[in-house]
Amino acid sequence: MVECSAPGKLILFGEHAVVFGEPALSIAVDLRVRMRAERSSAFEVNGESINRRKYRYIKSSIEEVWRGDPIAFQVDTELPVAAGLGSSAAVTVSTLGALLQLQGRFNPVSIAQNGFQVELKVQGNASPIDTTTSTHGGGILVDESAGPGLLWSLSRNDKKWFLHDCPLPELNLVVGNTGIKAETGPLVHNVKELVGGSRVVRGHIREIGRITQQGKAALQEGDFSLAGKLMNQNHMLLNALGVGHPSLEKLISACEGLSYGAKLTGAGGGGSMIALTEEPEELAKRIRDAGGEPYVVKYSREGVRLEV
Ligand code: PMV
C-alpha cells in the first residue's frame, strides 16, 4: 500500500490567457488531497466503481502510467470540488504519485508530464499550470521562454510552456467559494471560440499576460497595493472573456475596503474568488455574510509527497 498527497493551487494572475501561451502565476496552498492505493481484485475508488464520471481523472491517470493488476484507491480531500482550487489536479497528481511509487519510479518530472496529459485528455484543452503547481508546490510562473528557476518545459502542438519556481513573500489570501460548480473544459472551450473570432479578445489575452508580469514583480517587491490593483484589472479582463458570474461579483464587492484587490481564480463561471488582504479573518467573515464559503489559505512550499 502506498499513500501520496498533493496540494491544491490558486492562480494569482493569468488563468485562461495561459492556455494561449501567455504567462501565469500560481501558488500551492495548504489544502491537500490524500490518495491511498493498493493492489486489489477490482479497480475502485472509495468502494465504488472507477467508471463513475467523478473518478475520470483517476481512471485517466491509470491509463497513462499503469499496466498491472487492479488497484483500489481511497481518496480524502480537504479541497472543494470544481471551485477553482485545483482539486482535479491534486487528485491527478496524487494518483500518479501513488501509481509511480508502486512501480518504484516516483519522480516529480514524470508526475508533471503525465499529469498534463491526463488534464488534456479529460478536459480537451489545458495548460500545465495546475498539475505543475500541485507537483512542485510553492510559487510557479509559467512563461513562454526559459528564465531563472526553470523546472521543466511541456509542450502541445505548436505551444511550449516553461515552468519556473517563483519565490514569493508570505501572502494573506482569502478564497471565497461561490458554491456554483463550473467545469473547466467547457469554459476553456468557450474562451477559445471567442479568441478565434475577435481581435479585441486576443488583445485582452495579451493584456492579461502583461498584467501577470507586472503582478509578479509587485508581489516580489512586497508592493501589495499595486498587486491588488493589478488583480482588479485582471478580473475585469476575465469578465470580458465571459468567464465571470454574478455570484463572484457579490463576493468581490463584499471585500471592498478590506482588501488590496480581488479577482476570480481558476476557470470562473462560478467557482471561487481570491482577495489579497492584511485582515484575513475579518474578510472571511464578510465573504460568509455575503453567502460565500471562505477559506483563509496559506501558501504551501510543499508539492506532491509520499506519506508512507
Ligand atoms: O480548473 P481550474 O479552475 O483550476 O483552472 C484552470 C485554469 C485555466 O487557465 C482556466 C485552464 C488551464 O488549464 O490553464
Residues whose N, C-alpha, C, O or C-beta is under 5 A from the ligand:
A	BS01	PMV	E15 H16 V18 V19 G84 L85 G86 N125 A126 S127 I129 T184 T265 G266 A267
